[in-house]
Every structure is written in structure tokens, then in C-alpha cells.
Amino acid sequence: MTPRPKFAAAARPALADTALRRALADTAADARARRAAAVAELPDWPALRAAGRAVKDRTLLNLDACLERLERAVVDAGGTVHWAENAAQAARTVVRLAAAAGAGEVAAPAASVLEEIGLDGALTAAGIAVHRTGADAEFPAGARVAVTGVDLMVAETGTMVALERAGDVRRCLTVPDALITVAGLEQVVPDRADLEVLLQSVSRSAGERLAPVVSAWTGVVAGDGPAAFHLVLVDNGRTRALADEVGRAALRCVGCDACLHVCPVYERTGPEPYGAPHAGPIGAIRTPQLRGVASAANASLPFASTLCGACADVCPVEIDIPEVLVRLRGKVVDARRGRPVPTPELAMMRAAAWTLTDPHRYEAALRGGTRWARLLARGGRIRRLPGRLGVWTDARDLPVPPARSFRVWWRDRGERP
């Protein structure tokens, strides 16, 4: 597979596409207006956000017990639970279950977790056709198996909940012989009271009073719907993220997408530069948390932000995304320290640290830098810096530094009678 490029490189085509940027801006403005109107109807919106955060934090701190409770409830309702340590294992499990049911075709409404585990490719490689159901699409007649994602799971009852616009998942609850649901570990909540809190906050934050279609299913019911139900619970880096006291906040995400539409970076680039399946500010923290920062593409995501904080202001479960971004930036820097050959950026930072820790070195560098900067100036501005420093002046000019630095001015002032 070709490595995914860094965010800056991947974003260039979108930044050059004027029509795309105009469409993204219009979509974002509309989404912000709808969310503002929906939230304004609730006088207790701040309290609802705090309650949503409390539900998710309590769940994450007791995730092991909550998942065991969920498994018991699903089994008691006639379903089967499968645990997958990583994406490949989850995909293999779904393929095995579909093949055992004799499926030559599988209906699979779009879901981020299905994209995360690479399900389409795994099914196709096994000779199983994948059909994406949609608002105007008929359910494939030959599909004996359906595979869905999920938005929330209730540990108390073993109930799966999907928030929809077109009812794609709902059709999967009636026609096929077997239903396979794939979910991330963090999508569970303890009980129905917690579900009530999140249903309100997620819908309002997405610009709706309530999702147009709320589909819920529990286990197997004789004579009603699929005769077999399988739940595949996916880790794929989630327990590693859970161990990070700051970074685990990313697992609170409930998928409302509110952060995307207030982000000045996403509004100009769209989803593609972030890589599948998570885009925008939440993608910038979830992807590095789940996949690590070893690859250049994942390591670049925490830097794809202005740290303006707008995403944190609209999150219905109060994820402090800028805080996690800063934490991840530190991890990226730490991961690079051990390289035998430092990156140009790290070499520059080490040189700057060596210079700034000694007054004499600092003043010598200041005098030399000022002299060279004034030589490069034209018309009172520096329009092009040499070498890698030119990346800075590609997008902005610099004012010419004064002939006398502040330190020299202050010293001279102090010597006056």
C-alpha cells in the first residue's frame, strides 16, 4: 500500500479547488445555523453537555465491567458476541460469519467503523459482494446477511441503537437471515437513562431535535427479523487510548460532527486530507490515538489545527480537543527524539535552545540575524527567506528588524545620566 501523505501535502488539491472550498463553506454555515437553532431551544443545554460528559467519563472509567455486562445482556437476548483486538481480526470475523451463513452478497449501510476495519476489501477478497443500501436503493434480494455499524449500545439490555436519516439500518433489521453489528468498545453506555441523555445531546448538536430515524434492536426474536444476531466488538487501539489520561477524552466522541463545521481548517480542506474514517478536529485526535504517531501522515494530524478552541465549544460531551492536540504534538516530538538523524525542525529547535540558554550566544545570534535580515529586506519588508525558512515567507512577509534590538536600547537607556 502507498503510504498516506502528510496532511499539508494531502490538503493542497482541496486548497486549490475554489468550487470545493465554496461548497464546504456553504455546508459549514448551514450546519452551524441549524445547530445554533436546535441548541437555543434548550434552556439547559450547558447542563445537558455536562451530563453527557459525565456519562461518557463514567463509562470509560468502568469500561471493562460495562462491556462484560453488555456481553451478558446480548447473550441472554439470543445473540453472540465476538471480540476483535484489531481491524484485521474484526474484518476476518465478519467474513467468517458471512461465509458460514452462505452469503454471496452482504448488505452494509455506510458506517465509520466498517470503513475503519476495511470491511469492503475483506469481503470482496473472499468473493462476497457488498451492497451499499441507500434512501433510493432496494434491499438486495440475494443478501442473506446484513452488516451494520452502531451509534450507541446499552449494556443494561444489550440494545443496539443507530441514529439515521434514511432508515438504511432499519431495513437490515427485517429482511436478512443474519445480522452482524460491528461496534467500537467506547460506544457502550451503562443503562437506558444514560441513553436518554446522549440521544438528546447528539441530535441537538447535529442540528436536529431528534434524529429522523432512531433504530434499536435487541438480540433475536422468534419470527421477527433476523434469526441470528452477532455483535463484533472492536478494540483496534482503543484500550491504548484509554490508558492516556488526557487522550482518552477522544473516546467520548458520539459522532455528531459539530466540530467539523466550526473548524477553519476543515472548512478549507474537507475530509480527504485526514484519511478515513475520521475527519476534522475529532479525526486529528482519534486517528493518532488509535493508530499511533509512527507514520508521517498520522504524526502530521495534530498539527492540522489553529488551536482556536471552537471545536471544544460545540462538543456535546465537552471534549477539550485543543488540549488533546497539544498532548499529541508532544508525543510526536518525543517520538522523533530518538532518531539517529534528527529532523530539520528538531535540529533547528536544538540549535535555538543552545543559543537561547546563554546570554552571550543569544546576543551574538541577534546581531548576526539582524544584519542578515536587513540585507535581505526590500522596501522595508523581507519577502523571501533562504532555505527551509522560505516556507514561512511563502505565505507572509516579515517586517525588517530595527537596527538596534530592544536589549541594546534598554542597556543604552540605563546608561543615560
C-alpha positions in Angstrom: 0.0 0.0 0.0 1.2 3.5 -0.8 1.8 5.5 2.4 -0.7 8.2 3.0 0.9 11.7 2.6 1.2 14.2 5.3 -1.8 16.4 5.9 -0.2 19.5 4.3 0.6 17.7 1.1 -2.8 15.9 1.0 -4.6 19.2 1.5 -3.1 21.1 -1.5 -5.6 19.8 -4.1 -8.5 20.9 -1.9 -7.0 24.3 -1.2 -6.6 24.9 -4.9 -10.2 23.9 -5.7 -12.2 27.1 -5.4 -15.6 25.4 -6.1 -14.9 22.8 -3.4 -14.0 25.5 -0.8 -17.1 27.4 -1.6 -19.2 24.3 -1.2 -17.5 23.5 2.1 -18.1 27.0 3.4 -21.8 26.9 2.5 -22.3 23.5 4.1 -20.5 24.6 7.2 -22.5 27.8 7.5 -25.8 25.9 7.1 -24.8 23.2 9.7 -23.8 25.9 12.2 -27.1 27.7 11.8 -29.1 24.5 12.2 -27.2 23.6 15.3 -27.5 27.0 16.8 -31.2 27.0 16.3 -31.6 23.5 17.8 -29.5 24.2 20.8 -31.1 27.5 21.5 -34.4 25.7 22.2 -33.0 24.1 25.3 -32.5 26.4 28.3 -30.4 23.7 30.0 -28.0 23.0 27.1 -24.9 23.6 29.2 -26.2 21.2 31.9 -27.0 18.6 29.2 -23.4 18.8 27.8 -22.1 18.3 31.3 -24.4 15.3 31.8 -23.2 13.8 28.5 -19.6 14.2 29.5 -20.3 12.6 32.9 -22.0 9.6 31.2 -19.1 9.0 28.9 -16.4 9.5 31.6 -18.1 7.2 34.0 -18.4 4.6 31.2 -14.8 4.8 30.2 -13.5 4.6 33.8 -15.5 1.4 34.2 -15.3 0.1 30.6 -14.3 -3.5 31.4 -17.3 -4.1 33.7 -19.7 -2.2 31.3 -18.6 -4.4 28.4 -19.0 -7.6 30.4 -22.5 -6.5 31.3 -23.2 -5.8 27.7 -22.0 -9.2 26.6 -24.2 -11.0 29.2 -27.3 -9.0 28.1 -26.6 -9.7 24.4 -26.2 -13.5 25.0 -29.3 -13.6 27.2 -31.2 -12.0 24.3 -30.1 -14.8 22.0 -27.1 -13.0 20.3 -23.4 -13.9 20.1 -20.6 -11.6 21.0 -17.2 -11.7 19.3 -14.1 -9.7 20.5 -11.6 -8.3 18.0 -8.2 -7.0 19.0 -7.6 -5.1 15.8 -9.2 -4.1 12.5 -7.9 -7.2 10.6 -9.3 -9.6 13.2 -12.7 -7.8 13.1 -12.8 -8.0 9.3 -11.9 -11.7 9.4 -14.6 -12.3 11.9 -17.3 -10.7 9.8 -16.1 -12.6 6.7 -16.2 -15.9 8.5 -19.7 -15.2 9.9 -21.0 -14.2 6.4 -19.5 -17.2 4.8 -20.9 -19.6 7.4 -24.4 -18.1 6.6 -23.8 -19.0 3.0 -23.9 -15.3 1.9 -22.8 -14.5 -1.6 -23.9 -10.9 -1.1 -23.9 -8.7 2.0 -25.9 -5.5 2.6 -23.8 -3.0 4.5 -25.0 0.6 5.2 -22.1 3.0 5.4 -20.6 3.3 8.8 -17.2 4.7 10.0 -16.4 1.6 12.0 -16.9 -0.6 8.9 -14.5 1.7 7.0 -12.1 1.6 9.9 -11.8 -2.2 9.7 -11.6 -2.3 5.9 -14.6 -4.5 5.6 -15.3 -3.9 1.9 -11.9 -5.1 0.8 -12.0 -8.1 3.1 -15.5 -9.2 1.8 -14.6 -8.7 -1.8 -11.4 -10.7 -1.4 -13.5 -13.5 0.0 -15.7 -13.4 -3.1 -18.7 -11.8 -1.3 -20.3 -8.8 -3.0 -21.0 -5.7 -0.9 -24.2 -3.7 -1.4 -24.5 -0.2 0.0 -28.1 0.4 0.9 -29.4 4.0 0.4 -32.5 6.1 0.5 -33.4 5.2 -3.1 -31.9 1.7 -3.2 -33.8 -1.5 -2.9 -32.5 -4.0 -0.4 -30.6 -6.6 -2.4 -32.8 -9.7 -2.8 -29.9 -12.1 -2.6 -28.4 -10.7 0.6 -29.0 -13.2 3.4 -26.6 -11.2 5.7 -26.5 -7.6 6.7 -23.6 -5.8 8.4 -24.2 -2.6 10.2 -22.4 -0.1 12.4 -24.0 1.4 15.5 -24.0 4.7 17.4 -24.7 3.6 20.9 -25.1 0.3 22.8 -27.0 -0.1 26.1 -25.2 -2.5 28.5 -28.3 -2.9 30.7 -30.4 -4.5 28.0 -28.0 -5.4 25.2 -29.8 -3.0 22.8 -28.1 -1.5 19.8 -29.1 2.0 18.7 -28.4 3.7 15.3 -29.3 7.3 14.6 -30.2 7.6 10.9 -31.6 9.9 8.3 -32.9 7.5 5.6 -33.5 4.3 7.6 -30.8 2.2 5.9 -30.0 0.3 9.1 -33.7 -0.3 9.8 -34.1 -2.2 6.6 -31.3 -4.5 7.7 -33.4 -5.5 10.8 -36.1 -7.2 8.9 -35.0 -8.8 5.6 -31.8 -10.8 6.1 -31.4 -14.1 7.9 -28.4 -12.9 9.9 -27.5 -9.5 11.3 -23.9 -8.6 12.2 -23.3 -5.4 14.0 -19.7 -4.0 14.4 -19.0 -1.5 17.2 -16.1 0.2 18.9 -15.7 -0.6 22.6 -16.3 3.0 23.6 -19.8 3.1 22.1 -21.4 1.4 25.1 -23.4 3.2 27.8 -24.4 1.6 31.1 -28.2 2.0 31.0 -31.3 3.5 29.4 -31.2 6.6 31.4 -27.7 7.4 30.0 -29.0 6.6 26.5 -31.7 9.3 27.0 -29.1 11.9 27.8 -27.0 11.2 24.8 -29.9 10.9 22.4 -30.8 14.5 23.2 -27.3 16.0 23.1 -26.2 14.2 20.0 -29.3 15.1 18.0 -29.3 18.7 19.0 -25.6 19.1 18.4 -26.2 17.7 14.9 -28.8 20.3 14.2 -32.0 18.2 14.9 -34.5 18.0 17.7 -34.2 14.2 17.3 -32.6 12.1 14.6 -35.2 11.4 11.8 -34.9 7.7 12.3 -33.8 6.0 15.6 -33.4 2.3 15.0 -33.0 0.0 18.0 -32.7 -3.8 18.2 -32.0 -6.3 20.9 -30.9 -9.9 20.3 -33.1 -12.3 18.4 -36.9 -12.6 18.5 -38.5 -15.7 17.0 -40.5 -14.9 13.9 -39.4 -11.2 13.8 -36.3 -10.1 12.0 -33.0 -12.0 11.5 -32.8 -15.4 13.1 -29.2 -14.8 14.2 -27.5 -11.8 15.7 -23.8 -11.3 16.1 -22.0 -8.3 17.8 -18.3 -7.8 16.9 -16.6 -5.5 19.5 -13.5 -3.8 18.1 -10.6 -2.6 20.1 -8.1 -1.5 17.4 -6.1 0.9 19.6 -8.9 1.9 21.9 -7.6 0.4 25.1 -4.2 2.1 24.4 -6.0 5.4 24.1 -7.9 4.6 27.3 -4.7 4.4 29.2 -3.8 8.0 28.4 -5.5 10.2 31.0 -5.7 13.2 28.6 -6.0 11.4 25.3 -8.9 9.2 26.4 -11.2 12.1 26.0 -11.2 11.3 22.3 -13.2 8.2 23.2 -16.1 10.3 24.4 -16.9 11.2 20.8 -20.5 10.5 19.9 -20.2 11.2 16.2 -22.3 14.4 15.9 -19.8 16.1 13.5 -20.4 19.5 15.1 -16.6 20.1 15.4 -16.1 19.7 11.7 -18.4 22.6 10.8 -16.7 25.2 13.1 -13.2 24.2 12.2 -11.4 26.8 10.0 -9.0 24.1 8.7 -11.7 21.5 7.8 -13.8 24.2 6.1 -11.0 24.8 3.7 -9.8 21.2 3.1 -12.7 18.9 3.5 -12.4 15.3 4.8 -9.9 13.8 2.3 -6.6 15.0 3.8 -7.4 13.5 7.2 -7.7 9.9 5.9 -10.5 7.5 6.6 -12.6 7.2 8.6 -12.4 10.2 10.9 -12.1 13.8 9.6 -11.9 17.2 11.1 -10.8 18.1 14.6 -12.0 14.7 16.1 -10.1 12.9 13.3 -7.0 14.9 14.2 -7.1 13.4 17.7 -8.8 10.0 17.2 -6.6 8.7 14.3 -3.2 9.3 16.1 -4.7 7.9 19.4 -5.9 4.7 17.7 -3.1 4.2 15.2 -0.1 5.9 17.0 2.2 8.6 15.6 4.8 6.4 13.9 3.7 7.2 10.4 4.4 10.7 8.9 0.7 11.0 8.0 -0.7 10.3 11.5 2.0 12.4 13.1 1.0 15.4 10.9 -2.6 15.4 12.0 -2.2 17.0 15.5 -0.6 20.0 13.7 -3.6 20.4 11.4 -5.2 22.9 13.7 -5.1 26.6 14.7 -6.0 25.6 18.4 -8.7 28.2 18.2 -10.9 26.1 20.6 -14.2 26.4 18.5 -14.4 22.6 18.4 -14.3 22.3 22.2 -17.0 25.0 22.5 -19.6 23.0 20.4 -18.8 19.4 21.5 -21.9 17.9 23.2 -19.7 15.8 25.6 -17.2 18.6 26.2 -14.1 17.1 24.6 -11.2 19.6 25.0 -9.8 18.8 21.6 -7.1 21.5 21.7 -5.8 20.0 24.9 -5.5 16.6 23.3 -3.9 18.1 20.2 -1.2 19.7 22.3 -0.7 16.4 24.1 -0.3 14.5 20.8 2.1 17.2 19.5 4.3 16.4 22.5 4.1 12.7 21.7 5.2 13.3 18.1 8.2 15.4 19.2 9.1 12.8 21.8 8.9 10.0 19.2 11.4 11.9 17.0 14.0 12.5 19.7 15.4 9.0 19.4 16.1 9.1 15.7 19.8 8.8 14.7 19.4 11.7 12.3 17.2 14.4 13.7 14.5 16.0 11.5 15.4 19.6 10.2 12.8 21.0 12.6 14.2 19.2 15.6 17.7 20.3 14.6 16.6 23.9 14.4 14.9 23.6 17.8 18.0 22.2 19.4 20.1 24.9 17.9 17.6 27.5 19.2 17.7 26.0 22.7 21.5 26.1 22.7 21.5 29.7 21.6 18.8 31.0 23.9 20.3 29.4 27.1 23.3 31.6 27.0 23.1 35.5 27.0 26.3 35.9 25.0 25.3 33.4 22.4 21.9 34.9 22.2 23.2 38.5 21.7 25.7 37.4 19.1 23.0 35.5 17.2 20.7 38.5 17.4 23.3 40.8 16.0 24.1 38.4 13.2 20.5 37.7 12.4 19.6 41.4 12.3 22.5 42.1 10.0 21.5 39.4 7.5 17.8 40.2 7.8 18.4 43.9 6.9 20.5 42.8 3.9 17.6 40.6 2.6 15.0 43.4 3.0 13.4 45.2 0.1 11.2 48.3 0.7 11.0 47.7 4.4 9.9 44.1 4.1 11.5 40.7 3.9 9.7 38.8 1.2 11.8 35.7 0.8 13.9 33.8 3.4 16.6 31.3 2.2 16.4 27.5 2.5 13.7 25.9 4.6 13.0 29.2 6.3 11.4 30.1 2.9 8.3 28.1 3.9 7.4 30.9 6.3 7.7 33.6 3.7 5.8 31.6 1.1 2.6 32.9 2.8 3.6 36.1 4.5 6.2 38.9 4.6 8.3 39.9 7.6 9.0 43.4 8.8 12.6 44.5 8.8 14.1 44.3 12.3 15.3 47.6 13.8 19.0 48.4 13.6 19.1 48.4 17.5 17.5 45.5 19.4 15.3 46.1 22.5 18.1 44.8 24.8 20.6 47.2 23.3 18.1 50.1 23.5 17.3 49.2 27.2 21.0 49.0 28.0 21.8 52.3 26.4 18.8 53.9 28.1 20.0 52.7 31.5 23.4 54.3 30.9 21.9 57.8 30.5 22.5 60.2 33.3 
